[in-house]
Amino acid sequence: MFRYTDDQGPKLGRNLEITLFSFTNKMTSFLTSRYVAVIGAGAAGLVAARELSREGHVVVVFERQDQVGGTWIYREEVDSDPLGLDPDRSVVHSSLYDSLRTNLSREVMGFLDYPFVSKHGESGDPRRFPGHGEVLRYLKDFATEFAIEKMVRFETEVVSVGLQENGKWRVKSKERGEHVLEEIFDAVVVCNGHNTEPHVADIPGVEAWPGKQIHSHNYRLPQPFQDQVVIVIGSSFSAVDISRDLAGIAKEVHVASRSVPGGTYEKQPGYDNMWFHSMIERANEDGSIIFQNDKVVVADTIVHCTGYKYHFPFLETNGKVNVDDNRVGPLYKHVFPPALAPCLSFVGLPLKVIPFVMCELQSKWIAAILSGRIALPPMEEMMKDIEAFYLRLKSSGTPNCYTHDLFHSQFEYYNWIAAQCGCSGFEEWRKLKHDDVSINRLARPDEYRDVWDDQHLVLQAGGDSERTTEDKA
């Protein structure tokens, strides 16, 4: 397949309608190579760059940090506003806390054709559920293996992305805070992640409450909470991890969740200083917090483990793409806005998924559509599909903010995209392993990363990893 060499890079405004010749099903077809901007060099941006390049496109990746890895780059620094609400705050991209370990095993988490195996010896983390540093090493190895770093412009922030009258995209970027560069691209793939713009809980009376509030985005270590009474709001992975992290050093930890009945009040098994409550009713000037279960706690700090908002401050689409109550839309299959498809797409939006695999499949689909190897339905058909999807959500009582939550439909989603691309679907052992981890997490919330009963699936995963390595060789 045609490739640009390093000295053949495209120049501003150059028409990159390069015709590639291939044979498919004994028929002659013509594929189009496009000049594509990828925004972000985290897991989504890296695999998008690889798949686009494999398909014959010319790729530029914009990354505002000084290395690949995105949200998996741990920073001790935090935002200047601990709640993350000040629009003028200094922003740190990372949301990692020091003790974070993956909640997916490495054999489930890795890309389909690049297994997440331990290969760094004593300098690495060989655990099945490794810490964040091992994930960053894996992503850097992936970037090296597929020569992605040469496509990346580091320390370069995308200032704006705007549609031109000719259907192309004007991208303005700023390198190391210096002058703004304008370039024209045929297509833009947005891979900027969604763990930077915090969402916080609405607590009546909290404006007058004298304690401290932070969002989990700005939580790193438990030591600053020594001997404090801390309230953690949330029930997802970060709330579970951080509450247990704090329990070892805080005086008391009270976990509040809106997903449990109003009268809930339970002592957490295995802990002398942690309780589980229904949601907060209100906060008072005297420092007390009243829960819906009528319990009253005088607290020092509230930690909001309440998720994030989708945020695309650089994107200008004249209203064709909007974020409404954390629904990004309209998007066909969470990827393409029909009015701007295929030349604008999003990778990695869905939540509660196996992210690396999902991003890989989405990227394969985008790359093949941009080349013309496969086609999207007409715009009207895509809009009808989106409207039917929204109607199903409404009928089931699902709020807009859960539009991109694919926990219960993720495997059907992966296999649907794989079928569009003509590639293998999601491996059955990987699904079984994912389901087994979910069950084990509920049964052993403090031990599931280190105690398991699925060795037969681990062995099967290892066999698939060896076959993948042999295939690559």
Solvent accessible surface area in square Angstrom, and as a share of the most:
residue,aa,sasa,rsa
1,M,138,0.62
2,F,82,0.34
3,R,109,0.40
4,Y,43,0.16
5,T,79,0.46
6,D,124,0.64
7,D,128,0.66
8,Q,82,0.36
9,G,39,0.37
10,P,28,0.17
11,K,158,0.67
12,L,116,0.58
13,G,54,0.52
14,R,116,0.42
15,N,103,0.53
16,L,0,0.00
17,E,90,0.41
18,I,40,0.20
19,T,86,0.50
20,L,13,0.06
21,F,122,0.51
22,S,33,0.21
23,F,140,0.58
24,T,66,0.38
25,N,131,0.67
26,K,201,0.85
27,M,136,0.61
28,T,69,0.40
29,S,36,0.23
30,F,130,0.54
31,L,10,0.05
32,T,33,0.19
33,S,0,0.00
34,R,52,0.19
35,Y,10,0.04
36,V,0,0.00
37,A,0,0.00
38,V,0,0.00
39,I,10,0.05
40,G,11,0.10
41,A,0,0.00
42,G,13,0.12
43,A,13,0.10
44,A,15,0.11
45,G,0,0.00
46,L,0,0.00
47,V,0,0.00
48,A,1,0.01
49,A,0,0.00
50,R,6,0.02
51,E,10,0.05
52,L,2,0.01
53,S,19,0.12
54,R,92,0.34
55,E,16,0.07
56,G,5,0.04
57,H,8,0.04
58,V,20,0.11
59,V,14,0.08
60,V,16,0.09
61,V,0,0.00
62,F,3,0.01
63,E,9,0.04
64,R,113,0.41
65,Q,16,0.07
66,D,79,0.41
67,Q,45,0.20
68,V,1,0.00
69,G,0,0.00
70,G,5,0.05
71,T,36,0.21
72,W,38,0.13
73,I,4,0.02
74,Y,53,0.20
75,R,61,0.22
76,E,134,0.60
77,E,106,0.48
78,V,61,0.35
79,D,5,0.02
80,S,77,0.50
81,D,29,0.15
82,P,53,0.33
83,L,26,0.13
84,G,2,0.02
85,L,92,0.46
86,D,62,0.32
87,P,120,0.75
88,D,129,0.67
89,R,20,0.07
90,S,70,0.45
91,V,67,0.39
92,V,24,0.14
93,H,32,0.14
94,S,0,0.00
95,S,16,0.11
96,L,9,0.04
97,Y,9,0.03
98,D,70,0.36
99,S,59,0.38
100,L,28,0.14
101,R,41,0.15
102,T,5,0.03
103,N,39,0.20
104,L,17,0.08
105,S,0,0.00
106,R,18,0.07
107,E,28,0.12
108,V,1,0.00
109,M,7,0.03
110,G,1,0.01
111,F,1,0.01
112,L,36,0.18
113,D,37,0.19
114,Y,11,0.04
115,P,28,0.18
116,F,6,0.02
117,V,74,0.43
118,S,47,0.30
119,K,115,0.49
120,H,59,0.27
121,G,56,0.54
122,E,182,0.82
123,S,84,0.54
124,G,17,0.16
125,D,19,0.10
126,P,95,0.60
127,R,103,0.38
128,R,29,0.11
129,F,2,0.01
130,P,0,0.00
131,G,11,0.11
132,H,24,0.11
133,G,27,0.26
134,E,3,0.01
135,V,0,0.00
136,L,28,0.14
137,R,73,0.27
138,Y,10,0.04
139,L,0,0.00
140,K,71,0.30
141,D,31,0.16
142,F,0,0.00
143,A,0,0.00
144,T,102,0.60
145,E,90,0.40
146,F,43,0.18
147,A,51,0.39
148,I,0,0.00
149,E,77,0.35
150,K,141,0.60
151,M,29,0.13
152,V,15,0.09
153,R,77,0.28
154,F,50,0.21
155,E,64,0.29
156,T,5,0.03
157,E,81,0.36
158,V,15,0.09
159,V,64,0.37
160,S,15,0.10
161,V,0,0.00
162,G,10,0.10
163,L,56,0.28
164,Q,50,0.22
165,E,187,0.84
166,N,109,0.56
167,G,37,0.35
168,K,52,0.22
169,W,1,0.00
170,R,80,0.29
171,V,0,0.00
172,K,66,0.28
173,S,2,0.01
174,K,65,0.27
175,E,83,0.37
176,R,140,0.51
177,G,61,0.59
178,E,110,0.49
179,H,140,0.63
180,V,72,0.41
181,L,80,0.40
182,E,66,0.30
183,E,14,0.06
184,I,29,0.15
185,F,1,0.00
186,D,8,0.04
187,A,0,0.00
188,V,0,0.00
189,V,1,0.00
190,V,3,0.02
191,C,6,0.04
192,N,38,0.20
193,G,42,0.40
194,H,36,0.16
195,N,49,0.25
196,T,23,0.13
197,E,33,0.15
198,P,1,0.01
199,H,74,0.33
200,V,33,0.19
201,A,17,0.13
202,D,135,0.70
203,I,4,0.02
204,P,69,0.43
205,G,22,0.22
206,V,25,0.14
207,E,155,0.69
208,A,53,0.41
209,W,13,0.05
210,P,94,0.59
211,G,29,0.28
212,K,108,0.46
213,Q,36,0.16
214,I,8,0.04
215,H,0,0.00
216,S,6,0.04
217,H,0,0.00
218,N,12,0.06
219,Y,1,0.00
220,R,17,0.06
221,L,78,0.39
222,P,19,0.12
223,Q,104,0.46
224,P,91,0.57
225,F,10,0.04
226,Q,97,0.43
227,D,97,0.50
228,Q,46,0.21
229,V,17,0.10
230,V,0,0.00
231,I,0,0.00
232,V,0,0.00
233,I,6,0.03
234,G,11,0.11
235,S,60,0.39
236,S,55,0.36
237,F,77,0.32
238,S,33,0.21
239,A,1,0.01
240,V,50,0.29
241,D,25,0.13
242,I,0,0.00
243,S,1,0.01
244,R,49,0.18
245,D,33,0.17
246,L,0,0.00
247,A,10,0.08
248,G,77,0.74
249,I,33,0.17
250,A,9,0.07
251,K,128,0.54
252,E,47,0.21
253,V,0,0.00
254,H,9,0.04
255,V,10,0.06
256,A,0,0.00
257,S,2,0.01
258,R,172,0.63
259,S,85,0.55
260,V,37,0.21
261,P,104,0.66
262,G,35,0.33
263,G,63,0.61
264,T,19,0.11
265,Y,91,0.35
266,E,97,0.44
267,K,97,0.41
268,Q,26,0.11
269,P,116,0.73
270,G,83,0.80
271,Y,50,0.19
272,D,131,0.68
273,N,29,0.15
274,M,0,0.00
275,W,48,0.17
276,F,38,0.16
277,H,0,0.00
278,S,0,0.00
279,M,24,0.11
280,I,8,0.04
281,E,90,0.40
282,R,99,0.36
283,A,0,0.00
284,N,33,0.17
285,E,133,0.60
286,D,110,0.57
287,G,5,0.05
288,S,7,0.05
289,I,0,0.00
290,I,48,0.24
291,F,1,0.01
292,Q,82,0.36
293,N,19,0.10
294,D,118,0.61
295,K,84,0.36
296,V,90,0.52
297,V,17,0.10
298,V,101,0.58
299,A,9,0.07
300,D,64,0.33
301,T,2,0.01
302,I,0,0.00
303,V,0,0.00
304,H,1,0.00
305,C,7,0.04
306,T,33,0.19
307,G,32,0.30
308,Y,45,0.17
309,K,79,0.34
310,Y,14,0.05
311,H,82,0.37
312,F,23,0.10
313,P,99,0.62
314,F,16,0.07
315,L,28,0.14
316,E,97,0.43
317,T,10,0.06
318,N,130,0.67
319,G,51,0.49
320,K,77,0.33
321,V,17,0.10
322,N,80,0.41
323,V,64,0.37
324,D,87,0.45
325,D,86,0.45
326,N,28,0.14
327,R,34,0.12
328,V,1,0.01
329,G,9,0.09
330,P,38,0.24
331,L,11,0.05
332,Y,13,0.05
333,K,50,0.21
334,H,13,0.06
335,V,0,0.00
336,F,0,0.00
337,P,1,0.01
338,P,6,0.04
339,A,53,0.41
340,L,14,0.07
341,A,28,0.21
342,P,37,0.23
343,C,22,0.13
344,L,0,0.00
345,S,1,0.00
346,F,1,0.00
347,V,6,0.03
348,G,13,0.12
349,L,8,0.04
350,P,3,0.02
351,L,54,0.27
352,K,103,0.44
353,V,18,0.11
354,I,0,0.00
355,P,49,0.31
356,F,3,0.01
357,V,0,0.00
358,M,2,0.01
359,C,6,0.04
360,E,1,0.00
361,L,1,0.00
362,Q,0,0.00
363,S,1,0.01
364,K,42,0.18
365,W,5,0.02
366,I,2,0.01
367,A,2,0.01
368,A,0,0.00
369,I,10,0.05
370,L,1,0.01
371,S,0,0.00
372,G,51,0.49
373,R,103,0.37
374,I,41,0.21
375,A,92,0.71
376,L,33,0.16
377,P,36,0.23
378,P,85,0.53
379,M,92,0.41
380,E,108,0.49
381,E,98,0.44
382,M,6,0.03
383,M,59,0.26
384,K,141,0.60
385,D,50,0.26
386,I,3,0.02
387,E,98,0.44
388,A,43,0.33
389,F,45,0.19
390,Y,48,0.18
391,L,113,0.56
392,R,150,0.55
393,L,24,0.12
394,K,161,0.68
395,S,92,0.59
396,S,82,0.53
397,G,60,0.58
398,T,40,0.23
399,P,65,0.41
400,N,46,0.24
401,C,39,0.23
402,Y,82,0.31
403,T,3,0.02
404,H,4,0.02
405,D,42,0.22
406,L,10,0.05
407,F,78,0.32
408,H,169,0.75
409,S,50,0.32
410,Q,0,0.00
411,F,23,0.10
412,E,114,0.51
413,Y,22,0.08
414,Y,1,0.00
415,N,65,0.33
416,W,78,0.27
417,I,1,0.00
418,A,1,0.01
419,A,73,0.56
420,Q,70,0.31
421,C,13,0.08
422,G,70,0.68
423,C,48,0.29
424,S,94,0.60
425,G,34,0.33
426,F,19,0.08
427,E,48,0.22
428,E,109,0.49
429,W,14,0.05
430,R,9,0.03
431,K,65,0.27
432,L,82,0.41
433,K,1,0.01
434,H,14,0.06
435,D,45,0.23
436,D,42,0.22
437,V,4,0.02
438,S,21,0.13
439,I,120,0.61
440,N,15,0.08
441,R,42,0.15
442,L,153,0.76
443,A,78,0.60
444,R,68,0.25
445,P,50,0.32
446,D,74,0.38
447,E,93,0.42
448,Y,8,0.03
449,R,35,0.13
450,D,83,0.43
451,V,64,0.37
452,W,73,0.26
453,D,109,0.57
454,D,1,0.00
455,Q,97,0.43
456,H,124,0.55
457,L,13,0.06
458,V,32,0.18
459,L,122,0.61
460,Q,90,0.40
461,A,2,0.02
462,G,33,0.32
463,G,21,0.20
464,D,30,0.16
465,S,20,0.13
466,E,117,0.53
467,R,134,0.49
468,T,24,0.14
469,T,81,0.47
470,E,120,0.54
471,D,121,0.63
472,K,88,0.37
473,A,121,0.94
